[in-house]
Amino acid sequence: MELTVFLSTLKTNRPAGLIAEETQMPPRLPDNLVLERYRFRAIELRKKDWKVSEIAEAFGVNRRAVTRWSTNYRRGGRESLKSKKAPGPRLRLSAKEMTRVLASLKLPATDFGFETPLWTCKRVGYLIQKLTGKDLDNSNVWRLLKRLGLTNQKGERRASEQDPKETKRWSKEEWPKILAKAKRWQAMIYFQDEAGVSVNAVMGKTWAPKGKTPIVTCGN
């Protein structure tokens, strides 16, 4: 919606050039910004002693709208005239249901019958349907995950057979010996990741708390 001032239809006693100049608005703005500019400009014109009826006719709105803008301005200043961002869609899940979903997402997707541990919007939608009986499309699932503070991340791969205690011992005792030998022999060290040839190779991203890299387990 763009403001067009039809000078021939205005019934004020103000010079046509003044009307065109004082009511002209920047073209091609989104509707909400156009209306916001209307409100700001209307207040400026009121301060120049324009009548409510003159402003209403110039902007193509009814007089009650202009009066309401003036009242809001007196009570709340310019902030009250700014366009408000439309609220997001109402969540269809209760707080209790969201807590259940969030707790389930801390588990690998394989625990719910999927081939890989990664959580996708489609898989989360299936989980929500299973836990709550409610169907959400992918776009609503995505918005829900964002509201829960989750982001789509590339996880850190870790073998499911890995023994944390043995890994710590190896890093502390064996790895320094290997480094010393490599340095003495001027050798290069190559690593081969068995997960790279796994029949269940994990590729892609999963949903996890923002700022916390998820651990993705993979096995042979």
C-alpha positions in Angstrom: 0.0 0.0 0.0 1.5 3.4 -1.0 0.1 6.8 -0.3 -1.3 8.7 -3.3 -2.5 12.1 -2.7 -5.3 13.1 -5.1 -5.0 16.9 -5.0 -8.2 17.3 -7.0 -10.3 15.6 -4.3 -9.0 17.5 -1.3 -11.4 19.9 0.2 -9.0 22.0 2.3 -8.1 25.6 1.9 -4.4 24.7 2.0 -2.3 25.3 -1.1 -2.0 22.2 -3.3 1.8 22.3 -3.3 2.0 22.4 0.4 -0.4 19.5 0.8 1.6 17.4 -1.7 4.9 18.3 0.0 3.8 17.7 3.6 2.0 14.4 3.0 4.4 12.8 0.5 5.7 9.4 1.7 8.6 7.2 0.5 7.3 4.6 -2.0 7.5 0.8 -2.0 7.6 0.2 1.7 6.1 -2.8 3.5 2.5 -2.1 4.6 3.4 -2.0 8.3 6.2 0.6 7.7 3.9 2.7 5.5 1.3 2.9 8.3 4.0 3.7 10.8 5.2 6.6 8.6 1.5 7.7 8.3 1.3 8.0 12.1 4.6 9.8 12.5 3.7 12.3 9.7 0.2 12.8 11.1 1.6 13.9 14.4 4.0 16.3 12.7 1.0 17.8 10.8 -1.0 18.2 13.9 1.8 20.2 15.4 1.6 22.4 12.3 -2.1 23.1 13.2 -3.6 20.7 10.6 -7.1 19.7 11.5 -7.9 16.1 12.1 -10.3 16.0 9.2 -7.6 17.5 6.9 -5.1 14.8 7.9 -7.6 12.0 7.6 -8.5 13.1 4.0 -4.9 13.6 3.0 -3.9 10.1 4.1 -7.1 8.4 3.1 -8.1 7.2 6.6 -11.0 8.0 8.9 -10.9 10.7 11.5 -11.1 8.2 14.4 -7.7 6.7 13.3 -6.0 10.1 13.4 -7.6 10.9 16.8 -6.4 7.5 18.1 -2.8 8.2 16.8 -2.8 11.6 18.6 -4.1 10.1 21.8 -1.5 7.3 21.7 1.2 9.8 21.1 0.2 11.9 24.1 0.2 8.9 26.3 3.2 6.9 25.0 5.3 9.2 22.7 6.7 8.0 19.4 7.3 4.5 20.7 3.5 4.0 20.8 3.2 4.8 17.1 5.8 2.2 16.0 4.6 -0.9 14.2 4.6 -3.9 16.4 6.1 -7.2 15.2 3.4 -9.8 14.8 3.6 -12.5 17.5 4.8 -15.9 16.4 2.4 -18.8 16.0 1.0 -20.2 19.2 2.8 -23.3 20.4 0.6 -26.4 20.2 2.6 -28.2 22.9 2.2 -27.6 26.6 5.2 -26.9 28.8 5.1 -30.5 30.2 5.1 -31.9 26.6 8.0 -29.7 25.6 10.0 -30.9 28.6 9.4 -34.5 27.6 10.4 -33.8 24.0 13.6 -32.0 25.1 14.5 -34.9 27.4 14.0 -37.4 24.6 16.2 -35.4 22.2 19.1 -35.9 24.6 19.1 -39.5 23.6 20.3 -40.7 20.2 17.7 -41.2 17.5 18.6 -44.8 17.3 16.9 -45.3 20.6 13.6 -44.6 18.8 14.2 -47.0 15.9 16.1 -44.8 13.4 19.2 -46.1 11.7 21.5 -43.2 12.7 21.6 -41.2 16.0 21.0 -37.8 14.2 17.9 -35.8 14.9 16.3 -34.1 11.9 13.1 -32.0 11.9 11.2 -34.9 10.3 12.4 -37.3 13.0 11.6 -34.8 15.8 8.1 -34.5 14.3 7.7 -38.2 14.5 8.9 -38.2 18.1 6.4 -35.4 19.0 3.6 -37.4 17.4 4.7 -40.5 19.3 5.0 -38.7 22.7 2.0 -36.3 22.5 -0.2 -37.6 19.6 0.1 -34.2 17.9 1.2 -33.7 14.3 3.4 -30.7 13.5 4.8 -29.9 10.1 8.5 -29.4 9.6 8.4 -25.6 9.7 6.6 -25.7 13.1 9.0 -28.3 14.4 11.9 -26.1 13.4 10.4 -23.1 15.2 9.8 -25.2 18.3 13.4 -26.4 18.4 14.6 -22.8 18.1 12.4 -21.8 21.0 13.9 -24.6 23.0 17.3 -23.2 22.5 18.5 -25.9 20.1 20.5 -25.4 16.9 21.4 -27.7 14.0 25.0 -28.7 14.5 27.6 -31.0 13.1 28.4 -33.4 16.0 31.7 -34.8 17.2 31.9 -38.4 16.1 32.8 -41.0 18.7 32.9 -44.8 18.4 30.3 -46.6 20.3 32.9 -49.2 21.4 35.1 -46.5 22.9 36.1 -47.1 26.6 36.6 -43.6 28.2 38.9 -45.0 30.9 41.0 -46.9 28.3 41.1 -43.8 26.1 42.4 -41.7 29.0 45.0 -44.2 29.9 46.2 -44.6 26.3 46.4 -40.8 25.8 48.5 -40.5 29.0 50.8 -43.5 28.7 51.0 -44.7 25.1 50.6 -41.6 23.0 53.7 -39.9 24.5 55.8 -43.0 23.6 54.5 -42.9 20.0 55.4 -39.1 19.7 58.9 -39.8 21.1 59.5 -42.6 18.5 58.2 -40.4 15.7 60.5 -37.6 16.7 63.5 -39.9 17.1 62.9 -41.5 13.7 61.7 -38.3 12.0 58.6 -40.2 11.0 55.1 -39.0 10.1 52.1 -40.3 12.0 49.0 -41.3 10.1 45.6 -42.0 11.7 43.0 -44.3 10.2 39.4 -43.8 11.4 37.5 -47.1 11.4 34.3 -45.1 11.5 35.1 -43.9 8.0 34.5 -47.4 6.7 31.6 -48.2 9.0 28.4 -49.5 7.5 26.6 -47.1 9.8 28.7 -44.0 8.9 27.2 -40.9 10.5 26.9 -38.0 8.1 25.0 -34.7 8.5 23.9 -32.6 11.5 21.7 -33.0 14.5 19.8 -30.8 16.9 21.6 -29.9 20.2 21.7 -27.1 22.8 23.3 -23.9 21.4 27.0 -23.7 22.1 27.3 -27.3 23.1 28.7 -29.6 20.4 26.8 -32.9 20.4 28.6 -36.2 20.7 27.5 -38.6 17.9 28.3 -42.2 18.5 28.9 -44.5 15.6 29.8 -48.2 15.3 30.7 -50.9 12.9 
